[in-house]
Amino acid sequence: MKTDDPEKSTAKKKAAFLRDFGKYGSIARSARIAGIDRTTHYEWLVRDAKYKAKFELKVLMASDAERDALARLVREGFFTPLI
């Protein structure tokens, strides 16, 4: 008989949420993909300092990526074919 360790399950969900947040930048979408309610993310932020630090790093990285993409658009423009 196999018993699931709740701590391992939670750790997997946290990892999945952080991975998807890094990819999509959306709390609601990341929560849905990780199989949690979005309020669970906020509870983790309050209760788990390591999780909070990892999430804040993801936010900074996403912010930098968006800034880079915006700078690229300013430099190169956006090609729209006129056909």
C-alpha positions in Angstrom: 0.0 0.0 0.0 1.4 3.4 -1.1 1.0 6.4 1.1 1.7 9.9 -0.3 3.8 12.2 1.8 1.9 15.5 2.1 5.2 17.5 2.4 6.5 16.0 -0.9 3.2 16.7 -2.6 3.3 20.3 -1.4 6.9 20.7 -2.4 6.0 19.4 -5.9 3.1 21.8 -6.2 5.3 24.7 -5.0 7.9 23.8 -7.6 5.3 23.5 -10.3 3.7 26.8 -9.4 7.1 28.6 -9.5 8.1 27.0 -12.8 4.9 28.0 -14.4 4.9 31.5 -13.0 8.4 32.0 -14.4 7.0 30.9 -17.8 3.6 32.7 -17.9 3.9 35.4 -15.2 0.3 34.8 -14.1 -0.6 33.8 -10.6 -4.1 32.5 -11.6 -2.8 30.5 -14.5 0.1 29.1 -12.6 -2.2 28.1 -9.7 -4.6 26.3 -12.1 -1.7 24.4 -13.8 -0.2 23.4 -10.4 -3.6 22.2 -9.2 -4.0 24.6 -6.3 -6.3 27.5 -5.4 -4.6 30.9 -6.0 -5.1 31.8 -2.3 -2.8 28.8 -1.5 0.1 30.7 -3.1 -0.5 33.7 -0.8 -0.6 31.4 2.2 2.7 29.9 1.2 4.2 33.4 0.9 3.2 34.2 4.5 4.3 30.8 6.0 7.3 29.8 4.0 10.3 32.2 3.8 12.2 30.0 1.3 9.2 29.9 -1.0 8.8 33.7 -0.7 12.4 34.2 -1.6 12.1 32.0 -4.7 8.9 33.7 -5.8 10.5 37.1 -5.4 13.4 36.0 -7.6 10.9 34.8 -10.2 9.2 38.2 -10.2 12.5 40.0 -10.7 13.5 37.6 -13.5 10.1 38.1 -15.2 10.3 41.8 -14.8 13.8 41.8 -16.4 12.6 39.6 -19.3 9.6 42.0 -20.0 11.9 45.0 -19.8 14.3 43.3 -22.3 11.4 42.5 -24.7 10.2 46.1 -24.5 13.6 47.5 -25.2 14.0 45.1 -28.2 10.6 46.3 -29.6 11.7 49.9 -29.2 15.0 49.3 -31.0 13.7 47.0 -33.7 10.1 47.9 -34.0 7.3 45.5 -35.0 7.0 44.3 -38.5 3.6 44.4 -40.0 3.3 43.4 -43.7 1.1 45.6 -45.8 -0.5 43.3 -48.2 
